[in-house]
Amino acid sequence: MLATRAPAIASRQRALQLQPNDAGSWLQLATLQEASGDLAGSAASLTEAERLEPELGSVCIVRAMQALHARRYNEALHWAQEARRRDPTRFTSDSLVVEGRVREAIGRADE
């Protein structure tokens, strides 16, 4: 998986060398890193995106999905709710979708 995403990661890293204050590029890099299995790199990139734009709700959505995939359900719910708090106009729908997926996963875990 890492090899197939390596060119995309390298491209995003090059873009960040040119524009290091682009929170959206940091967020995209974090998503690519997570997909390639680089969880530490993804966490660092999310932290940088959040540092640049503290109210960026999409960071919370990515963190919520990472927590959901790791079966850290309470953490996933927290981040979904935080996305709504930070940017209710843009992320209410996305955060409710994530919450639904978390609650569905919790239900399966209880079976």
Buried (B, 14 or more C-beta within 10 A) or exposed (E): EEEEBEEBBEEBBEBBEEEEEBBEBBBBBBBBBBBBEBBEBBBBBBEBBBEBBEEBBBBBBBBBBBBBEEEBBEBBBBBBBBBBEBBEEBBEEBBBEBBEBBEEBBEEEEE
